[in-house]
Amino acid sequence: MKIAKTTATAAALSALILLAGCAGNPETMETDAAPAAAASATPEHSEDEMVDTESEESDADAAATTAGAYLDYTDGAIESTAGPKALFFHATWCPNCRQLDEELVAEGAPDGLTIFKVDYDERTDLRQKYGVTLQTTIVFVDDDGNEISSTVLYEDPSVASLVAAMP
C-alpha cells in the first residue's frame, strides 16, 4: 500500500511539473534546461582572439579620431578636443559663410581637423581675442586656444582653400 501511495504521489508530481512546463519531452526524456543552457552559453575564445578583438576596436577608435569634425563652438571646446583645430567665424547673413558651411556639412571637415563654427555676431569676445574683423575668417589654434595662424576665405570660401591654408 505504501508503494502505491508513493507511485501515485510521483505521478501527481510529474503531472504538475508537466503542466507547469518544467519538464521536457517525456518520450525522449530531454529537458528544456539543456537547450536553454546551450543557447545562453557564451562561445569560448582564446586569449589571442580576445586581444585581436580589442586591437580591432582600438583601430576603429583611431580611425574615428582621424576623421574630421565640424561642430558648433562651445566654451571649453578647444581645450577638451585633441588634435588640430580651427575656428570658422560664420554669420548666417553672409552668403560666403553659408557657402563654406554647406560644403563642410556635405563633404565633412578635412581628415584630422576639428572645425568649430563660431557665431560671428554673438561671439565678439572671440573676434576680439583673435583679431577677427571679417566673417569667413578661419583661425587655427593649438590645444590651449593660442592662435597658430589665420586666413580669410571670403574670396574663395571652399574646403579646398581651407586645406591649402592649414599650417
RAKA-V681574 format. One record per residue. N is the residue number from 1. SS is DSSP state (helix for helix, strand for strand, loop for the rest). NEAR is the number of other C-alpha atoms within 8 Angstrom. Layout:
BEGIN
n:N ss:SS near:NEAR
n:N ss:SS near:NEAR
END
This chain:
BEGIN
n:1 ss:loop near:4
n:2 ss:helix near:5
n:3 ss:helix near:6
n:4 ss:helix near:7
n:5 ss:helix near:8
n:6 ss:helix near:8
n:7 ss:helix near:8
n:8 ss:helix near:8
n:9 ss:helix near:8
n:10 ss:helix near:8
n:11 ss:helix near:8
n:12 ss:helix near:8
n:13 ss:helix near:8
n:14 ss:helix near:8
n:15 ss:helix near:8
n:16 ss:helix near:8
n:17 ss:helix near:10
n:18 ss:helix near:10
n:19 ss:helix near:7
n:20 ss:helix near:7
n:21 ss:loop near:7
n:22 ss:loop near:8
n:23 ss:loop near:10
n:24 ss:loop near:10
n:25 ss:strand near:8
n:26 ss:loop near:7
n:27 ss:loop near:4
n:28 ss:loop near:5
n:29 ss:loop near:7
n:30 ss:strand near:8
n:31 ss:loop near:9
n:32 ss:helix near:9
n:33 ss:helix near:6
n:34 ss:helix near:8
n:35 ss:helix near:8
n:36 ss:helix near:8
n:37 ss:helix near:8
n:38 ss:helix near:7
n:39 ss:helix near:6
n:40 ss:helix near:6
n:41 ss:loop near:6
n:42 ss:loop near:4
n:43 ss:loop near:4
n:44 ss:loop near:4
n:45 ss:loop near:7
n:46 ss:loop near:6
n:47 ss:helix near:6
n:48 ss:helix near:7
n:49 ss:helix near:8
n:50 ss:helix near:9
n:51 ss:helix near:8
n:52 ss:helix near:8
n:53 ss:helix near:8
n:54 ss:helix near:8
n:55 ss:helix near:8
n:56 ss:helix near:8
n:57 ss:helix near:8
n:58 ss:helix near:8
n:59 ss:helix near:8
n:60 ss:helix near:8
n:61 ss:helix near:8
n:62 ss:helix near:8
n:63 ss:helix near:8
n:64 ss:helix near:7
n:65 ss:helix near:8
n:66 ss:helix near:9
n:67 ss:loop near:11
n:68 ss:loop near:13
n:69 ss:strand near:11
n:70 ss:strand near:12
n:71 ss:strand near:8
n:72 ss:strand near:7
n:73 ss:loop near:9
n:74 ss:loop near:5
n:75 ss:loop near:5
n:76 ss:loop near:6
n:77 ss:loop near:8
n:78 ss:loop near:10
n:79 ss:loop near:9
n:80 ss:loop near:6
n:81 ss:loop near:8
n:82 ss:loop near:6
n:83 ss:loop near:8
n:84 ss:strand near:11
n:85 ss:strand near:14
n:86 ss:strand near:12
n:87 ss:strand near:14
n:88 ss:strand near:12
n:89 ss:strand near:12
n:90 ss:strand near:14
n:91 ss:loop near:12
n:92 ss:loop near:7
n:93 ss:loop near:5
n:94 ss:loop near:9
n:95 ss:helix near:7
n:96 ss:helix near:9
n:97 ss:helix near:14
n:98 ss:helix near:12
n:99 ss:helix near:10
n:100 ss:helix near:11
n:101 ss:helix near:8
n:102 ss:helix near:8
n:103 ss:helix near:11
n:104 ss:helix near:11
n:105 ss:helix near:9
n:106 ss:helix near:6
n:107 ss:helix near:6
n:108 ss:loop near:10
n:109 ss:loop near:14
n:110 ss:loop near:10
n:111 ss:loop near:7
n:112 ss:loop near:11
n:113 ss:strand near:14
n:114 ss:strand near:13
n:115 ss:strand near:13
n:116 ss:strand near:12
n:117 ss:strand near:12
n:118 ss:strand near:11
n:119 ss:strand near:9
n:120 ss:loop near:11
n:121 ss:loop near:6
n:122 ss:loop near:5
n:123 ss:loop near:9
n:124 ss:helix near:8
n:125 ss:helix near:6
n:126 ss:helix near:8
n:127 ss:helix near:11
n:128 ss:helix near:8
n:129 ss:helix near:7
n:130 ss:helix near:8
n:131 ss:loop near:6
n:132 ss:loop near:10
n:133 ss:loop near:5
n:134 ss:loop near:6
n:135 ss:loop near:13
n:136 ss:loop near:14
n:137 ss:strand near:15
n:138 ss:strand near:13
n:139 ss:strand near:13
n:140 ss:strand near:14
n:141 ss:strand near:14
n:142 ss:loop near:10
n:143 ss:loop near:12
n:144 ss:loop near:7
n:145 ss:loop near:8
n:146 ss:loop near:7
n:147 ss:strand near:10
n:148 ss:strand near:9
n:149 ss:strand near:8
n:150 ss:strand near:10
n:151 ss:strand near:8
n:152 ss:strand near:10
n:153 ss:loop near:12
n:154 ss:loop near:10
n:155 ss:loop near:5
n:156 ss:loop near:6
n:157 ss:loop near:13
n:158 ss:loop near:10
n:159 ss:helix near:11
n:160 ss:helix near:6
n:161 ss:helix near:10
n:162 ss:helix near:11
n:163 ss:helix near:8
n:164 ss:helix near:6
n:165 ss:helix near:8
n:166 ss:loop near:6
n:167 ss:loop near:5
END
